[in-house]
């Protein structure tokens, strides 16, 4: 019987109860959060003071509900991810135990140490959390676009055309980002091996008064790790800044077209404020999805590395 392949997504999705809570609260949040954009319109267009006060109370309830939903969404997903990471570490260790001694000794132990420490941290921060951001912010952006369409098809067109710009940058830079992330992972593995070797011979080096040798070799591999990490983070920062700059363009254009519609009598001032605020639920999520996509693509090689380790079984000749 063929054994089921171990995957990072598989471990995440097998928690059915948590998955349901996460999906339900996140989708509910995607509807509730953009409703906050209507609070100012409800106040500006209220026919009297009593109606305005009721609308204010309704707005406060929406704000409170959105924060409660976000907390439940984040907590349920965090528990899913932590449990998935625990299973991944356990499976990696199980695969090492299953290996024959000759195979184990011939392999690079630094790769396994790096997989269990640095690579797992990357998977948590940049892979799993990117999945969360794409789902949460992507669903919120979809609902906001629907709400903008109900206010003005013209503003919807502006939001769609210009709001897609921040999504282009990561796709252009994703391949280079992935290569830099893979190089950094390998350098971290080499650093782990070298530090392990140096610490094992620490007492001998100190007794022979050659501790400068230890420092020299450590500083050399540490410099390589620094260069890899700095190049990776620099590329990530560049992607985020470019996306941030581009994301301001649709915000201004929505406001410009909205003002023209107000002067033409096709939109009230209250709905202009709402549309402009809703555009933030398109632009900011687009940027979050863009950044998350860049991180997701950058961790592809590390994801493949961990899944390979988990699925390689020792074949005995019995």
C-alpha positions as CSV (number, residue, x, y, z in Angstrom):
1,X,0.0,0.0,0.0
2,X,1.4,3.4,-1.0
3,X,2.1,5.6,1.9
4,X,0.5,9.1,1.9
5,X,3.0,11.8,1.1
6,X,3.8,14.2,3.9
7,X,3.3,17.9,2.9
8,X,3.3,21.2,4.7
9,X,-0.2,22.0,3.5
10,X,-1.4,18.5,4.4
11,X,-0.4,18.9,8.1
12,X,-2.1,22.3,8.2
13,X,-5.4,21.2,6.7
14,X,-5.9,18.0,8.7
15,X,-7.0,20.0,11.8
16,X,-10.7,20.0,10.6
17,X,-12.2,21.7,13.7
18,X,-9.7,24.6,13.8
19,X,-9.8,24.9,10.0
20,X,-13.6,25.4,10.2
21,X,-13.3,28.0,12.9
22,X,-10.6,29.8,11.0
23,X,-12.4,29.8,7.7
24,X,-15.8,30.9,9.2
25,X,-14.4,33.7,11.3
26,X,-12.1,35.0,8.5
27,X,-14.9,35.1,5.9
28,X,-17.2,36.7,8.4
29,X,-14.4,39.2,9.2
30,X,-14.1,39.9,5.5
31,X,-17.7,41.1,5.5
32,X,-17.7,43.0,8.8
33,X,-14.4,44.9,8.5
34,X,-15.2,46.8,5.3
35,X,-18.6,47.8,6.9
36,X,-16.5,50.2,9.1
37,X,-16.1,52.3,6.0
38,X,-19.9,53.2,6.1
39,X,-19.8,54.6,9.6
40,X,-19.0,58.2,8.5
41,X,-21.6,58.0,5.7
42,X,-24.2,56.9,8.2
43,X,-23.4,59.9,10.4
44,X,-23.2,62.5,7.5
45,X,-26.4,61.3,5.8
46,X,-28.4,60.8,9.0
47,X,-31.7,62.7,8.9
48,X,-31.6,63.7,12.5
49,X,-29.6,63.6,15.7
50,X,-31.3,60.5,17.1
51,X,-30.6,58.6,13.9
52,X,-27.0,59.7,14.0
53,X,-26.5,58.4,17.6
54,X,-28.0,55.1,16.7
55,X,-25.7,54.8,13.7
56,X,-22.8,55.6,15.9
57,X,-23.7,52.8,18.3
58,X,-24.1,50.5,15.3
59,X,-20.7,51.5,14.1
60,X,-19.1,50.9,17.5
61,X,-20.6,47.4,17.6
62,X,-19.2,46.7,14.1
63,X,-15.7,47.9,15.1
64,X,-15.8,45.7,18.3
65,X,-17.1,42.7,16.3
66,X,-14.4,43.0,13.7
67,X,-11.6,43.0,16.3
68,X,-13.1,39.9,18.1
69,X,-13.4,38.1,14.8
70,X,-9.8,38.9,13.8
71,X,-8.6,37.7,17.2
72,X,-10.4,34.4,16.8
73,X,-9.1,34.0,13.2
74,X,-5.5,34.7,14.2
75,X,-5.6,32.4,17.3
76,X,-7.2,29.5,15.4
77,X,-4.7,29.7,12.6
78,X,-1.8,30.1,15.0
79,X,-2.7,26.9,16.7
80,X,-3.1,25.1,13.4
81,X,0.4,26.3,12.4
82,X,2.1,25.5,15.7
83,X,0.6,21.9,15.6
84,X,1.7,21.5,11.9
85,X,5.3,22.7,12.8
86,X,5.4,20.2,15.6
87,X,4.4,17.4,13.3
88,X,7.0,18.4,10.7
89,X,9.8,18.4,13.3
90,X,8.7,15.0,14.6
91,X,8.6,13.6,11.1
92,X,12.1,14.9,10.2
93,X,13.5,13.3,13.4
94,X,11.7,10.1,12.7
95,X,13.3,9.9,9.2
96,X,16.7,10.4,10.8
97,X,16.1,7.5,13.2
98,X,15.0,5.2,10.4
99,X,18.2,5.7,8.5
100,X,21.0,3.2,8.5
101,X,24.1,4.3,10.5
102,X,26.3,4.3,7.4
103,X,23.8,6.6,5.5
104,X,23.5,8.9,8.6
105,X,27.2,9.3,9.0
106,X,27.7,10.0,5.3
107,X,25.2,12.9,5.2
108,X,25.6,16.5,6.1
109,X,24.2,16.9,9.6
110,X,24.2,20.7,9.2
111,X,21.3,20.4,6.7
112,X,19.1,18.6,9.3
113,X,20.0,21.1,12.0
114,X,19.3,23.9,9.7
115,X,16.0,22.3,8.7
116,X,14.9,21.9,12.3
117,X,15.9,25.4,13.3
118,X,16.3,28.2,10.7
119,X,14.2,26.6,8.0
120,X,11.3,25.9,10.3
121,X,11.4,29.5,11.5
122,X,11.2,30.6,7.8
123,X,8.3,28.2,7.2
124,X,6.4,29.6,10.1
125,X,7.0,33.3,9.5
126,X,7.1,33.5,5.7
127,X,5.2,30.5,4.4
128,X,2.4,29.7,6.8
129,X,1.8,33.3,7.7
130,X,1.8,34.3,4.0
131,X,-1.0,31.7,3.5
132,X,-2.9,33.4,6.3
133,X,-2.4,36.9,4.9
134,X,-3.4,35.8,1.3
135,X,-6.7,34.2,2.6
136,X,-7.7,36.9,5.0
137,X,-6.7,40.0,3.1
138,X,-7.7,38.5,-0.3
139,X,-11.2,37.7,0.9
140,X,-11.5,41.2,2.6
141,X,-10.4,42.8,-0.7
142,X,-13.1,40.9,-2.7
143,X,-15.9,42.0,-0.4
144,X,-14.6,45.6,-0.5
145,X,-14.7,45.6,-4.3
146,X,-18.3,44.4,-4.2
147,X,-19.2,47.2,-1.9
148,X,-17.5,49.8,-4.1
149,X,-19.4,48.5,-7.1
150,X,-22.7,49.1,-5.2
151,X,-21.7,52.7,-4.7
152,X,-20.2,53.5,-8.1
153,X,-19.1,51.3,-11.1
154,X,-16.7,54.0,-12.1
155,X,-14.9,53.9,-8.8
156,X,-14.9,50.1,-9.0
157,X,-13.1,50.3,-12.4
158,X,-10.5,52.7,-11.0
159,X,-9.9,50.5,-8.0
160,X,-9.6,47.3,-10.1
161,X,-7.3,48.8,-12.8
162,X,-5.0,50.7,-10.5
163,X,-5.3,48.4,-7.5
164,X,-3.8,45.5,-9.4
165,X,-0.5,47.4,-9.8
166,X,1.0,46.3,-6.4
167,X,0.4,42.7,-7.4
168,X,2.8,42.9,-10.4
169,X,6.0,43.8,-8.5
170,X,6.4,40.5,-6.5
171,X,5.7,38.4,-9.6
172,X,8.6,40.1,-11.3
173,X,11.0,39.7,-8.4
174,X,9.8,36.4,-7.0
175,X,12.3,34.2,-8.9
176,X,15.3,36.1,-7.7
177,X,13.9,36.2,-4.2
178,X,13.6,32.5,-4.1
179,X,17.2,32.0,-5.3
180,X,18.5,34.3,-2.6
181,X,16.4,32.5,0.1
182,X,17.8,29.1,-1.0
183,X,21.4,30.4,-0.9
184,X,20.8,31.8,2.5
185,X,19.5,28.5,3.8
186,X,22.6,26.7,2.5
187,X,24.9,29.2,4.1
188,X,23.1,28.8,7.4
189,X,23.6,25.1,7.1
190,X,27.3,25.5,6.5
191,X,27.5,27.9,9.4
192,X,25.8,25.3,11.7
193,X,28.3,22.6,10.7
194,X,31.4,24.9,11.2
195,X,30.2,26.1,14.6
196,X,29.5,22.5,15.7
197,X,33.0,21.5,14.6
198,X,34.7,24.4,16.3
199,X,32.8,23.9,19.6
200,X,33.7,20.2,19.7
201,X,37.4,21.2,19.5
202,X,37.0,24.2,21.8
203,X,38.9,22.7,24.7
204,X,41.8,21.6,22.6
205,X,42.1,25.0,20.9
206,X,42.1,26.8,24.2
207,X,44.8,24.5,25.7
208,X,47.0,25.0,22.7
209,X,46.5,28.7,22.8
210,X,45.1,28.7,19.2
211,X,41.7,30.2,20.0
212,X,42.4,32.9,17.4
213,X,42.0,30.1,14.9
214,X,38.5,29.5,16.3
215,X,37.6,33.1,16.0
216,X,39.0,33.5,12.5
217,X,37.1,30.5,11.1
218,X,33.9,31.4,12.9
219,X,34.0,35.0,11.7
220,X,34.6,33.8,8.1
221,X,31.4,31.6,8.0
222,X,29.5,34.2,10.0
223,X,30.3,36.8,7.3
224,X,28.9,34.5,4.7
225,X,25.6,34.1,6.6
226,X,25.5,37.9,7.1
227,X,25.9,38.5,3.3
228,X,23.2,35.9,2.4
229,X,20.7,37.3,5.0
230,X,21.4,40.9,4.1
231,X,20.9,40.3,0.3
232,X,17.7,38.4,1.0
233,X,16.2,41.0,3.3
234,X,17.3,43.8,1.0
235,X,15.4,42.3,-1.9
236,X,12.3,41.8,0.3
237,X,12.5,45.4,1.5
238,X,12.8,46.6,-2.0
239,X,9.7,44.7,-3.1
240,X,7.7,46.0,-0.2
241,X,8.7,49.7,-0.7
242,X,8.0,49.6,-4.4
243,X,4.6,48.0,-3.7
244,X,3.9,50.6,-1.1
245,X,4.7,53.4,-3.4
246,X,2.5,52.0,-6.2
247,X,-0.4,51.4,-3.8
248,X,-0.8,55.1,-3.2
249,X,-1.7,55.8,-6.8
250,X,-5.1,54.2,-6.8
251,X,-5.9,55.8,-3.5
252,X,-5.5,59.3,-4.9
253,X,-7.2,58.4,-8.1
254,X,-10.3,57.1,-6.3
255,X,-10.5,60.3,-4.4
256,X,-10.1,62.4,-7.6
257,X,-12.8,60.6,-9.5
258,X,-15.1,60.6,-6.5
259,X,-14.8,64.4,-6.1
260,X,-15.7,64.8,-9.8
261,X,-18.8,62.5,-9.3
262,X,-19.8,64.6,-6.3
263,X,-19.6,67.8,-8.3
264,X,-21.7,66.1,-11.0
265,X,-24.4,65.2,-8.4
266,X,-23.9,61.5,-9.0
267,X,-22.5,60.8,-5.5
268,X,-23.1,62.3,-2.0
269,X,-20.3,63.4,0.1
270,X,-21.0,60.7,2.6
271,X,-20.7,58.0,-0.1
272,X,-17.5,59.6,-1.3
273,X,-16.0,59.2,2.1
274,X,-17.2,55.6,2.2
275,X,-15.8,54.8,-1.2
276,X,-12.5,56.4,-0.4
277,X,-12.3,54.4,2.9
278,X,-13.3,51.2,1.1
279,X,-10.5,51.8,-1.4
280,X,-8.1,51.3,1.5
281,X,-9.7,47.9,2.0
282,X,-8.6,47.2,-1.6
283,X,-5.2,48.9,-1.7
284,X,-3.9,47.8,1.7
285,X,-5.0,44.2,1.2
286,X,-3.6,44.2,-2.3
287,X,-0.3,45.2,-0.8
288,X,-0.5,42.5,1.9
289,X,-1.4,39.9,-0.6
290,X,1.5,41.1,-2.8
291,X,4.0,40.9,0.0
292,X,2.7,37.5,1.1
293,X,2.9,36.2,-2.5
294,X,6.6,37.3,-2.7
295,X,7.4,35.5,0.6
296,X,5.4,32.4,-0.5
297,X,7.4,32.1,-3.7
298,X,10.7,32.9,-1.9
299,X,10.2,29.9,0.5
300,X,9.4,27.4,-2.3
301,X,12.8,25.8,-2.2
302,X,12.8,25.5,1.5
303,X,9.3,24.0,1.5
304,X,10.5,21.4,-1.1
305,X,13.6,20.7,1.0
306,X,11.6,19.9,4.1
307,X,9.0,17.8,2.2
308,X,11.9,15.8,0.6
309,X,13.4,15.1,4.0
310,X,10.1,14.0,5.4
311,X,9.3,11.7,2.5
312,X,12.7,10.0,1.9
313,X,12.6,6.5,3.5
314,X,15.6,4.2,3.9
315,X,15.2,1.1,1.8
316,X,16.5,-2.0,3.4
317,X,17.8,-5.0,1.5
318,X,16.0,-7.6,3.7
